[in-house]
Amino acid sequence: MNRGLTMNVAREGDGFVAHCPELDIASQADSIEAARDNLREAIDLFLQCAPDDELERRLKDKRNGSPQIL
């Protein structure tokens, strides 16, 4: 099943922070593109390692509004 996830990117100091609120995963980098790519990698690693019940708990706890595809 495909799920859309939200990605928020904000400037923080000299860099950028990318955050996925549904999974509560964040990443940072010097550019928007790098922060986005780092977040995608972090999400991929989480999805490979997290138990199914943890994934479902996070999605259930954090779901808000209509999701956007990363």
C-alpha positions in Angstrom: 0.0 0.0 0.0 1.3 3.5 -0.9 0.9 6.2 1.7 1.6 9.9 1.2 3.8 11.6 3.7 4.2 15.3 4.5 7.6 16.9 4.3 8.1 20.3 5.9 11.4 22.1 5.2 12.4 25.2 7.2 15.6 27.3 7.5 17.3 26.9 10.8 20.5 28.9 11.3 22.8 28.5 8.3 21.0 25.3 7.1 17.7 23.6 6.5 15.7 21.1 8.5 13.3 18.7 6.8 10.7 17.0 9.0 8.1 14.3 8.3 5.4 14.8 11.0 3.6 11.5 10.4 6.7 9.5 11.3 8.3 12.1 13.5 11.6 11.9 11.6 13.8 14.8 10.8 17.0 15.6 9.0 19.2 18.6 8.3 21.6 19.8 5.7 23.1 23.0 4.1 20.6 23.1 1.2 16.9 22.4 0.8 17.6 19.6 -1.7 20.2 17.9 0.6 17.8 18.1 3.6 15.1 16.6 1.5 17.3 13.8 0.2 18.6 13.1 3.8 15.0 12.9 5.1 14.1 10.4 2.3 17.0 8.3 3.2 16.1 8.4 6.9 12.6 7.4 6.2 13.7 4.6 3.9 16.0 3.3 6.7 13.2 3.6 9.3 10.8 1.7 7.1 13.3 -1.1 6.6 14.0 -1.5 10.3 10.9 -0.5 12.3 8.5 -3.1 13.4 5.0 -2.9 11.8 3.4 -2.0 15.1 5.7 1.0 15.5 5.0 2.2 12.0 1.3 2.0 12.5 1.5 3.7 15.9 3.3 6.6 14.5 1.0 7.0 11.5 -2.0 6.8 13.7 -0.7 9.3 16.3 0.6 11.8 13.7 -1.9 11.7 10.8 -3.2 15.3 10.3 -4.9 16.6 7.2 -4.4 15.3 3.7 -0.9 14.0 3.1 1.4 15.1 0.3 3.7 12.7 -1.6 7.4 13.2 -0.9 
